[in-house]
Amino acid sequence: MNPVLELKSVHCTFGRQTVLRDLNLVIRHGETVAIVGESGCGKSVTMKVLMKLIEPTSGTLRWFDHDVSGLTASERGRLQRKLGYLFQGAALFDSLSIFENVAFGLRQSGVTSEALIRQTVIERLDEVGLNTDILHKRPSEISGGMQKRVGLARALALSPDVMFYDEPTTGLDPLNCRRIDDLILAVRDRRNVTGVIVTHDLRTIRRVADRVIMMVPGNRLGPDESQIVFDGTWREFTRCRHPLVMEYIGEDEIESGGAAVSSGGSVDIRAA
């Protein structure tokens, strides 16, 4: 599979603090990759560098086999529209209705047909299990789980090739966590979308990730050691005997040998 995202020898420093050092990472078309690690390991910064929300101090970012630094603003914008984001907390606009939140990216990208905008908004809300009776509500009038799904609908409105999920289940109850997990799987399977997830939720990782990458803060490593201490499947992750991996995932997960947890089947994504 061809790489859709790639970091080469990336360093990222804030003042005297080096967060990323000589980071190399390849994410291929169609896979769902979970980036995990303790707080301060650089996983969120890695995601933001991949999204070009943060400029690395040095190194190369490639999108769809193009060096981003060599692109014109127009070329970069065209490729950036292939990326979708579900931010922690959904990041909806409080002053806009649900309809206008989902329509926001369409309007920003130049879509002017109100009929097409309305059709797309309704289709994307339906895709994430939400009905049209919330169209004129404000984000504060719906539940946290529904807000996450509205955020996902907004991201999907532009038909991205890559979806970034920043702590997608944080703050949700177990049932809504499973709903979000099911939606991530549905997006991958129906749309063949590449997924990048930053999360601490081991259950989500086990359910949705094709590949797990674990990062460690540089100050816990030797000068020549990679910040990526593990890169493989969930089953390999639970069997890894690297001491930092074992410390992170805990004794129960190690002893389970990565056995799948029964989720009781798919949940009703239309519930609140």
HUHUWO-V32051 format. One record per residue. N is the residue number from 1. RES is the residue in one letter. PSI is psi as a letter, one per 20 degrees, with the letter a starting at -180 (NA if undefined). Layout:
n->{N	N}
res->{RES	RES}
psi->{PSI	PSI}
This chain:
n->{1	2	3	4	5	6	7	8	9	10	11	12	13	14	15	16	17	18	19	20	21	22	23	24	25	26	27	28	29	30	31	32	33	34	35	36	37	38	39	40	41	42	43	44	45	46	47	48	49	50	51	52	53	54	55	56	57	58	59	60	61	62	63	64	65	66	67	68	69	70	71	72	73	74	75	76	77	78	79	80	81	82	83	84	85	86	87	88	89	90	91	92	93	94	95	96	97	98	99	100	101	102	103	104	105	106	107	108	109	110	111	112	113	114	115	116	117	118	119	120	121	122	123	124	125	126	127	128	129	130	131	132	133	134	135	136	137	138	139	140	141	142	143	144	145	146	147	148	149	150	151	152	153	154	155	156	157	158	159	160	161	162	163	164	165	166	167	168	169	170	171	172	173	174	175	176	177	178	179	180	181	182	183	184	185	186	187	188	189	190	191	192	193	194	195	196	197	198	199	200	201	202	203	204	205	206	207	208	209	210	211	212	213	214	215	216	217	218	219	220	221	222	223	224	225	226	227	228	229	230	231	232	233	234	235	236	237	238	239	240	241	242	243	244	245	246	247	248	249	250	251	252	253	254	255	256	257	258	259	260	261	262	263	264	265	266	267	268	269	270	271	272}
res->{M	N	P	V	L	E	L	K	S	V	H	C	T	F	G	R	Q	T	V	L	R	D	L	N	L	V	I	R	H	G	E	T	V	A	I	V	G	E	S	G	C	G	K	S	V	T	M	K	V	L	M	K	L	I	E	P	T	S	G	T	L	R	W	F	D	H	D	V	S	G	L	T	A	S	E	R	G	R	L	Q	R	K	L	G	Y	L	F	Q	G	A	A	L	F	D	S	L	S	I	F	E	N	V	A	F	G	L	R	Q	S	G	V	T	S	E	A	L	I	R	Q	T	V	I	E	R	L	D	E	V	G	L	N	T	D	I	L	H	K	R	P	S	E	I	S	G	G	M	Q	K	R	V	G	L	A	R	A	L	A	L	S	P	D	V	M	F	Y	D	E	P	T	T	G	L	D	P	L	N	C	R	R	I	D	D	L	I	L	A	V	R	D	R	R	N	V	T	G	V	I	V	T	H	D	L	R	T	I	R	R	V	A	D	R	V	I	M	M	V	P	G	N	R	L	G	P	D	E	S	Q	I	V	F	D	G	T	W	R	E	F	T	R	C	R	H	P	L	V	M	E	Y	I	G	E	D	E	I	E	S	G	G	A	A	V	S	S	G	G	S	V	D	I	R	A	A}
psi->{q	q	p	h	q	p	p	o	l	p	q	o	p	o	c	i	p	o	g	p	o	l	p	p	p	p	p	q	p	i	q	o	p	p	p	r	r	r	p	j	i	j	g	h	h	g	g	h	g	h	i	k	i	p	p	q	h	r	a	p	p	p	p	l	k	p	o	h	h	j	q	r	h	g	g	g	h	g	h	h	i	i	p	q	p	o	q	p	j	h	l	q	o	h	i	q	r	g	g	h	g	h	i	g	h	g	g	h	j	j	p	i	o	h	g	g	g	g	g	g	g	g	g	h	g	h	h	j	k	q	r	i	i	j	h	j	r	q	h	i	j	r	r	h	h	h	g	g	h	g	h	g	g	g	h	i	h	j	m	q	h	p	p	p	o	o	l	h	j	p	j	q	r	h	g	h	g	h	g	g	g	h	g	g	g	g	g	g	h	h	i	l	p	p	p	p	p	p	q	i	o	h	g	g	g	h	h	i	p	h	p	p	p	p	q	q	q	h	i	j	r	r	h	j	q	q	h	o	i	q	o	a	r	g	g	h	g	i	i	p	j	p	h	h	g	h	h	g	i	q	g	g	h	g	h	i	k	j	q	q	p	p	j	j	a	q	r	o	i	i	r	NA}
